[in-house]
Amino acid sequence: MRTRTLAAVVLIAGVVYGCASSSVPASPTPSVLGGGGGSAVSVQIVILGGSQNASFDPSPASAGPGSTVIWVNSDPGSTHRIVSTDGSFDTGVIDLESLSGPTVLKTDGAHYYCVMHPTEVGVINGANGTAPPCSGPHC
């Protein structure tokens, strides 16, 4: 079941990437994927650049454990690399006008930042609608 859900997410990410144009939607819409006995939430977060909470849209996003997150780089001047403050994920470098690979959340929400631009910080609220605990300079 989990393998089918992950395969569906990877397939949809490939279709989205293949159909993407140079414009990125201003407000990405979360969608529910999967079927049968369970489902996973898929969330797109657009990288805007800038600083603090203005760096990402939506800010905050919402997703619980097992949800898939894809970052879309719409910052016209820079590549980005998004990592969680707890070390649970790292997108690798996201080129201009590109998508990250799908990131499956292992935790209930997450705090994250751009390694290349440390003032660009964001949060994914957990399934209960609140941010997970965070400590350190990127919270």
PyMOL commands that place a pseudoatom at each C-alpha (Angstrom):
pseudoatom trace, name=CA, resn=MET, resi=1, chain=A, elem=C, hetatm=0, pos=[0.000, 0.000, 0.000]
pseudoatom trace, name=CA, resn=ARG, resi=2, chain=A, elem=C, hetatm=0, pos=[2.734, 2.447, 0.984]
pseudoatom trace, name=CA, resn=THR, resi=3, chain=A, elem=C, hetatm=0, pos=[4.725, 1.585, -2.116]
pseudoatom trace, name=CA, resn=ARG, resi=4, chain=A, elem=C, hetatm=0, pos=[1.728, 2.332, -4.343]
pseudoatom trace, name=CA, resn=THR, resi=5, chain=A, elem=C, hetatm=0, pos=[1.153, 5.679, -2.604]
pseudoatom trace, name=CA, resn=LEU, resi=6, chain=A, elem=C, hetatm=0, pos=[4.821, 6.665, -2.962]
pseudoatom trace, name=CA, resn=ALA, resi=7, chain=A, elem=C, hetatm=0, pos=[4.799, 5.551, -6.598]
pseudoatom trace, name=CA, resn=ALA, resi=8, chain=A, elem=C, hetatm=0, pos=[1.702, 7.707, -7.214]
pseudoatom trace, name=CA, resn=VAL, resi=9, chain=A, elem=C, hetatm=0, pos=[3.400, 10.717, -5.609]
pseudoatom trace, name=CA, resn=VAL, resi=10, chain=A, elem=C, hetatm=0, pos=[6.546, 10.250, -7.712]
pseudoatom trace, name=CA, resn=LEU, resi=11, chain=A, elem=C, hetatm=0, pos=[4.440, 9.842, -10.864]
pseudoatom trace, name=CA, resn=ILE, resi=12, chain=A, elem=C, hetatm=0, pos=[2.416, 12.984, -10.129]
pseudoatom trace, name=CA, resn=ALA, resi=13, chain=A, elem=C, hetatm=0, pos=[5.589, 14.956, -9.328]
pseudoatom trace, name=CA, resn=GLY, resi=14, chain=A, elem=C, hetatm=0, pos=[7.017, 13.873, -12.689]
pseudoatom trace, name=CA, resn=VAL, resi=15, chain=A, elem=C, hetatm=0, pos=[3.848, 14.928, -14.509]
pseudoatom trace, name=CA, resn=VAL, resi=16, chain=A, elem=C, hetatm=0, pos=[3.805, 18.277, -12.699]
pseudoatom trace, name=CA, resn=TYR, resi=17, chain=A, elem=C, hetatm=0, pos=[7.483, 18.819, -13.494]
pseudoatom trace, name=CA, resn=GLY, resi=18, chain=A, elem=C, hetatm=0, pos=[7.014, 17.830, -17.134]
pseudoatom trace, name=CA, resn=CYS, resi=19, chain=A, elem=C, hetatm=0, pos=[3.985, 20.093, -17.569]
pseudoatom trace, name=CA, resn=ALA, resi=20, chain=A, elem=C, hetatm=0, pos=[5.414, 23.041, -15.680]
pseudoatom trace, name=CA, resn=SER, resi=21, chain=A, elem=C, hetatm=0, pos=[5.787, 26.302, -17.506]
pseudoatom trace, name=CA, resn=SER, resi=22, chain=A, elem=C, hetatm=0, pos=[7.935, 29.257, -16.596]
pseudoatom trace, name=CA, resn=SER, resi=23, chain=A, elem=C, hetatm=0, pos=[5.162, 30.646, -14.426]
pseudoatom trace, name=CA, resn=VAL, resi=24, chain=A, elem=C, hetatm=0, pos=[4.443, 29.199, -11.002]
pseudoatom trace, name=CA, resn=PRO, resi=25, chain=A, elem=C, hetatm=0, pos=[1.004, 29.479, -9.389]
pseudoatom trace, name=CA, resn=ALA, resi=26, chain=A, elem=C, hetatm=0, pos=[0.906, 32.117, -6.653]
pseudoatom trace, name=CA, resn=SER, resi=27, chain=A, elem=C, hetatm=0, pos=[-1.032, 29.924, -4.220]
pseudoatom trace, name=CA, resn=PRO, resi=28, chain=A, elem=C, hetatm=0, pos=[-0.372, 26.210, -4.604]
pseudoatom trace, name=CA, resn=THR, resi=29, chain=A, elem=C, hetatm=0, pos=[-3.253, 23.991, -3.595]
pseudoatom trace, name=CA, resn=PRO, resi=30, chain=A, elem=C, hetatm=0, pos=[-2.682, 20.966, -1.362]
pseudoatom trace, name=CA, resn=SER, resi=31, chain=A, elem=C, hetatm=0, pos=[-4.207, 17.782, -2.747]
pseudoatom trace, name=CA, resn=VAL, resi=32, chain=A, elem=C, hetatm=0, pos=[-4.976, 14.353, -1.362]
pseudoatom trace, name=CA, resn=LEU, resi=33, chain=A, elem=C, hetatm=0, pos=[-3.324, 11.389, -3.042]
pseudoatom trace, name=CA, resn=GLY, resi=34, chain=A, elem=C, hetatm=0, pos=[-3.685, 7.688, -2.561]
pseudoatom trace, name=CA, resn=GLY, resi=35, chain=A, elem=C, hetatm=0, pos=[-6.676, 5.513, -2.023]
pseudoatom trace, name=CA, resn=GLY, resi=36, chain=A, elem=C, hetatm=0, pos=[-7.816, 2.279, -0.504]
pseudoatom trace, name=CA, resn=GLY, resi=37, chain=A, elem=C, hetatm=0, pos=[-7.190, 2.147, 3.231]
pseudoatom trace, name=CA, resn=GLY, resi=38, chain=A, elem=C, hetatm=0, pos=[-5.165, 5.353, 3.540]
pseudoatom trace, name=CA, resn=SER, resi=39, chain=A, elem=C, hetatm=0, pos=[-4.076, 8.548, 1.882]
pseudoatom trace, name=CA, resn=ALA, resi=40, chain=A, elem=C, hetatm=0, pos=[-1.226, 11.019, 2.079]
pseudoatom trace, name=CA, resn=VAL, resi=41, chain=A, elem=C, hetatm=0, pos=[-1.390, 14.766, 1.774]
pseudoatom trace, name=CA, resn=SER, resi=42, chain=A, elem=C, hetatm=0, pos=[0.764, 16.353, -0.899]
pseudoatom trace, name=CA, resn=VAL, resi=43, chain=A, elem=C, hetatm=0, pos=[1.749, 19.981, -0.374]
pseudoatom trace, name=CA, resn=GLN, resi=44, chain=A, elem=C, hetatm=0, pos=[3.622, 22.331, -2.691]
pseudoatom trace, name=CA, resn=ILE, resi=45, chain=A, elem=C, hetatm=0, pos=[5.563, 25.165, -1.089]
pseudoatom trace, name=CA, resn=VAL, resi=46, chain=A, elem=C, hetatm=0, pos=[6.699, 27.974, -3.381]
pseudoatom trace, name=CA, resn=ILE, resi=47, chain=A, elem=C, hetatm=0, pos=[10.110, 29.492, -2.653]
pseudoatom trace, name=CA, resn=LEU, resi=48, chain=A, elem=C, hetatm=0, pos=[9.750, 33.264, -3.010]
pseudoatom trace, name=CA, resn=GLY, resi=49, chain=A, elem=C, hetatm=0, pos=[13.129, 34.373, -1.659]
pseudoatom trace, name=CA, resn=GLY, resi=50, chain=A, elem=C, hetatm=0, pos=[13.141, 37.309, 0.702]
pseudoatom trace, name=CA, resn=SER, resi=51, chain=A, elem=C, hetatm=0, pos=[13.412, 36.860, 4.427]
pseudoatom trace, name=CA, resn=GLN, resi=52, chain=A, elem=C, hetatm=0, pos=[11.737, 35.095, 7.354]
pseudoatom trace, name=CA, resn=ASN, resi=53, chain=A, elem=C, hetatm=0, pos=[8.053, 34.112, 6.864]
pseudoatom trace, name=CA, resn=ALA, resi=54, chain=A, elem=C, hetatm=0, pos=[7.857, 36.044, 3.555]
pseudoatom trace, name=CA, resn=SER, resi=55, chain=A, elem=C, hetatm=0, pos=[10.276, 33.519, 2.003]
pseudoatom trace, name=CA, resn=PHE, resi=56, chain=A, elem=C, hetatm=0, pos=[7.736, 30.763, 1.305]
pseudoatom trace, name=CA, resn=ASP, resi=57, chain=A, elem=C, hetatm=0, pos=[4.088, 30.364, 0.267]
pseudoatom trace, name=CA, resn=PRO, resi=58, chain=A, elem=C, hetatm=0, pos=[2.113, 29.031, 2.034]
pseudoatom trace, name=CA, resn=SER, resi=59, chain=A, elem=C, hetatm=0, pos=[3.658, 30.142, 5.277]
pseudoatom trace, name=CA, resn=PRO, resi=60, chain=A, elem=C, hetatm=0, pos=[2.997, 28.171, 7.362]
pseudoatom trace, name=CA, resn=ALA, resi=61, chain=A, elem=C, hetatm=0, pos=[2.035, 25.073, 5.399]
pseudoatom trace, name=CA, resn=SER, resi=62, chain=A, elem=C, hetatm=0, pos=[0.270, 22.132, 7.079]
pseudoatom trace, name=CA, resn=ALA, resi=63, chain=A, elem=C, hetatm=0, pos=[1.187, 18.451, 6.782]
pseudoatom trace, name=CA, resn=GLY, resi=64, chain=A, elem=C, hetatm=0, pos=[1.529, 15.509, 9.134]
pseudoatom trace, name=CA, resn=PRO, resi=65, chain=A, elem=C, hetatm=0, pos=[3.832, 12.487, 9.130]
pseudoatom trace, name=CA, resn=GLY, resi=66, chain=A, elem=C, hetatm=0, pos=[3.811, 10.548, 5.867]
pseudoatom trace, name=CA, resn=SER, resi=67, chain=A, elem=C, hetatm=0, pos=[2.767, 13.615, 3.875]
pseudoatom trace, name=CA, resn=THR, resi=68, chain=A, elem=C, hetatm=0, pos=[4.742, 14.549, 0.779]
pseudoatom trace, name=CA, resn=VAL, resi=69, chain=A, elem=C, hetatm=0, pos=[6.131, 18.050, 0.286]
pseudoatom trace, name=CA, resn=ILE, resi=70, chain=A, elem=C, hetatm=0, pos=[7.511, 19.494, -2.956]
pseudoatom trace, name=CA, resn=TRP, resi=71, chain=A, elem=C, hetatm=0, pos=[9.269, 22.874, -3.069]
pseudoatom trace, name=CA, resn=VAL, resi=72, chain=A, elem=C, hetatm=0, pos=[8.920, 25.027, -6.213]
pseudoatom trace, name=CA, resn=ASN, resi=73, chain=A, elem=C, hetatm=0, pos=[11.721, 27.544, -6.823]
pseudoatom trace, name=CA, resn=SER, resi=74, chain=A, elem=C, hetatm=0, pos=[10.091, 30.721, -8.162]
pseudoatom trace, name=CA, resn=ASP, resi=75, chain=A, elem=C, hetatm=0, pos=[12.832, 33.020, -6.848]
pseudoatom trace, name=CA, resn=PRO, resi=76, chain=A, elem=C, hetatm=0, pos=[14.085, 34.631, -10.081]
pseudoatom trace, name=CA, resn=GLY, resi=77, chain=A, elem=C, hetatm=0, pos=[17.630, 35.162, -8.876]
pseudoatom trace, name=CA, resn=SER, resi=78, chain=A, elem=C, hetatm=0, pos=[18.829, 32.134, -6.972]
pseudoatom trace, name=CA, resn=THR, resi=79, chain=A, elem=C, hetatm=0, pos=[19.051, 28.416, -6.397]
pseudoatom trace, name=CA, resn=HIS, resi=80, chain=A, elem=C, hetatm=0, pos=[17.980, 27.073, -3.000]
pseudoatom trace, name=CA, resn=ARG, resi=81, chain=A, elem=C, hetatm=0, pos=[18.539, 24.058, -0.756]
pseudoatom trace, name=CA, resn=ILE, resi=82, chain=A, elem=C, hetatm=0, pos=[15.900, 23.444, 1.898]
pseudoatom trace, name=CA, resn=VAL, resi=83, chain=A, elem=C, hetatm=0, pos=[16.735, 21.457, 5.051]
pseudoatom trace, name=CA, resn=SER, resi=84, chain=A, elem=C, hetatm=0, pos=[14.831, 20.766, 8.243]
pseudoatom trace, name=CA, resn=THR, resi=85, chain=A, elem=C, hetatm=0, pos=[16.187, 22.097, 11.526]
pseudoatom trace, name=CA, resn=ASP, resi=86, chain=A, elem=C, hetatm=0, pos=[16.045, 18.590, 13.008]
pseudoatom trace, name=CA, resn=GLY, resi=87, chain=A, elem=C, hetatm=0, pos=[17.957, 17.006, 10.111]
pseudoatom trace, name=CA, resn=SER, resi=88, chain=A, elem=C, hetatm=0, pos=[15.028, 14.856, 8.941]
pseudoatom trace, name=CA, resn=PHE, resi=89, chain=A, elem=C, hetatm=0, pos=[15.156, 16.084, 5.322]
pseudoatom trace, name=CA, resn=ASP, resi=90, chain=A, elem=C, hetatm=0, pos=[17.366, 17.869, 2.786]
pseudoatom trace, name=CA, resn=THR, resi=91, chain=A, elem=C, hetatm=0, pos=[16.049, 18.713, -0.694]
pseudoatom trace, name=CA, resn=GLY, resi=92, chain=A, elem=C, hetatm=0, pos=[19.448, 19.101, -2.292]
pseudoatom trace, name=CA, resn=VAL, resi=93, chain=A, elem=C, hetatm=0, pos=[19.945, 22.069, -4.625]
pseudoatom trace, name=CA, resn=ILE, resi=94, chain=A, elem=C, hetatm=0, pos=[16.769, 23.303, -6.336]
pseudoatom trace, name=CA, resn=ASP, resi=95, chain=A, elem=C, hetatm=0, pos=[17.640, 25.126, -9.549]
pseudoatom trace, name=CA, resn=LEU, resi=96, chain=A, elem=C, hetatm=0, pos=[15.831, 28.188, -10.882]
pseudoatom trace, name=CA, resn=GLU, resi=97, chain=A, elem=C, hetatm=0, pos=[12.251, 27.461, -11.998]
pseudoatom trace, name=CA, resn=SER, resi=98, chain=A, elem=C, hetatm=0, pos=[12.557, 23.845, -10.833]
pseudoatom trace, name=CA, resn=LEU, resi=99, chain=A, elem=C, hetatm=0, pos=[10.880, 21.507, -8.361]
pseudoatom trace, name=CA, resn=SER, resi=100, chain=A, elem=C, hetatm=0, pos=[12.503, 19.611, -5.542]
pseudoatom trace, name=CA, resn=GLY, resi=101, chain=A, elem=C, hetatm=0, pos=[12.074, 15.886, -5.458]
pseudoatom trace, name=CA, resn=PRO, resi=102, chain=A, elem=C, hetatm=0, pos=[9.232, 14.699, -3.242]
pseudoatom trace, name=CA, resn=THR, resi=103, chain=A, elem=C, hetatm=0, pos=[10.071, 14.830, 0.469]
pseudoatom trace, name=CA, resn=VAL, resi=104, chain=A, elem=C, hetatm=0, pos=[8.086, 12.491, 2.716]
pseudoatom trace, name=CA, resn=LEU, resi=105, chain=A, elem=C, hetatm=0, pos=[7.753, 13.949, 6.209]
pseudoatom trace, name=CA, resn=LYS, resi=106, chain=A, elem=C, hetatm=0, pos=[8.947, 11.610, 8.935]
pseudoatom trace, name=CA, resn=THR, resi=107, chain=A, elem=C, hetatm=0, pos=[7.758, 13.970, 11.665]
pseudoatom trace, name=CA, resn=ASP, resi=108, chain=A, elem=C, hetatm=0, pos=[4.507, 15.756, 12.534]
pseudoatom trace, name=CA, resn=GLY, resi=109, chain=A, elem=C, hetatm=0, pos=[5.314, 19.100, 10.901]
pseudoatom trace, name=CA, resn=ALA, resi=110, chain=A, elem=C, hetatm=0, pos=[8.756, 20.643, 10.589]
pseudoatom trace, name=CA, resn=HIS, resi=111, chain=A, elem=C, hetatm=0, pos=[10.789, 23.831, 10.781]
pseudoatom trace, name=CA, resn=TYR, resi=112, chain=A, elem=C, hetatm=0, pos=[13.049, 24.387, 7.776]
pseudoatom trace, name=CA, resn=TYR, resi=113, chain=A, elem=C, hetatm=0, pos=[15.401, 26.931, 6.206]
pseudoatom trace, name=CA, resn=CYS, resi=114, chain=A, elem=C, hetatm=0, pos=[17.487, 27.517, 3.086]
pseudoatom trace, name=CA, resn=VAL, resi=115, chain=A, elem=C, hetatm=0, pos=[21.142, 26.552, 3.558]
pseudoatom trace, name=CA, resn=MET, resi=116, chain=A, elem=C, hetatm=0, pos=[22.183, 29.130, 0.952]
pseudoatom trace, name=CA, resn=HIS, resi=117, chain=A, elem=C, hetatm=0, pos=[20.063, 31.920, 2.498]
pseudoatom trace, name=CA, resn=PRO, resi=118, chain=A, elem=C, hetatm=0, pos=[19.799, 31.229, 6.267]
pseudoatom trace, name=CA, resn=THR, resi=119, chain=A, elem=C, hetatm=0, pos=[17.305, 34.063, 6.889]
pseudoatom trace, name=CA, resn=GLU, resi=120, chain=A, elem=C, hetatm=0, pos=[14.789, 32.244, 4.671]
pseudoatom trace, name=CA, resn=VAL, resi=121, chain=A, elem=C, hetatm=0, pos=[12.905, 30.165, 7.223]
pseudoatom trace, name=CA, resn=GLY, resi=122, chain=A, elem=C, hetatm=0, pos=[9.598, 28.347, 7.149]
pseudoatom trace, name=CA, resn=VAL, resi=123, chain=A, elem=C, hetatm=0, pos=[7.379, 26.017, 9.103]
pseudoatom trace, name=CA, resn=ILE, resi=124, chain=A, elem=C, hetatm=0, pos=[5.060, 23.148, 8.334]
pseudoatom trace, name=CA, resn=ASN, resi=125, chain=A, elem=C, hetatm=0, pos=[2.379, 22.832, 10.999]
pseudoatom trace, name=CA, resn=GLY, resi=126, chain=A, elem=C, hetatm=0, pos=[1.623, 19.288, 12.072]
pseudoatom trace, name=CA, resn=ALA, resi=127, chain=A, elem=C, hetatm=0, pos=[-1.632, 17.358, 11.797]
pseudoatom trace, name=CA, resn=ASN, resi=128, chain=A, elem=C, hetatm=0, pos=[-2.943, 19.124, 14.917]
pseudoatom trace, name=CA, resn=GLY, resi=129, chain=A, elem=C, hetatm=0, pos=[-2.451, 22.531, 13.256]
pseudoatom trace, name=CA, resn=THR, resi=130, chain=A, elem=C, hetatm=0, pos=[0.431, 23.703, 15.422]
pseudoatom trace, name=CA, resn=ALA, resi=131, chain=A, elem=C, hetatm=0, pos=[4.142, 23.996, 14.747]
pseudoatom trace, name=CA, resn=PRO, resi=132, chain=A, elem=C, hetatm=0, pos=[6.425, 21.397, 16.290]
pseudoatom trace, name=CA, resn=PRO, resi=133, chain=A, elem=C, hetatm=0, pos=[8.926, 22.529, 18.935]
pseudoatom trace, name=CA, resn=CYS, resi=134, chain=A, elem=C, hetatm=0, pos=[12.047, 24.200, 17.585]
pseudoatom trace, name=CA, resn=SER, resi=135, chain=A, elem=C, hetatm=0, pos=[15.256, 25.594, 19.001]
pseudoatom trace, name=CA, resn=GLY, resi=136, chain=A, elem=C, hetatm=0, pos=[18.195, 27.266, 17.336]
pseudoatom trace, name=CA, resn=PRO, resi=137, chain=A, elem=C, hetatm=0, pos=[18.802, 30.126, 14.915]
pseudoatom trace, name=CA, resn=HIS, resi=138, chain=A, elem=C, hetatm=0, pos=[16.410, 28.904, 12.189]
pseudoatom trace, name=CA, resn=CYS, resi=139, chain=A, elem=C, hetatm=0, pos=[13.188, 28.840, 14.194]
for i in range(1, 139): cmd.bond("trace and resi %d" % i, "trace and resi %d" % (i + 1))
show_as sticks, trace
zoom trace
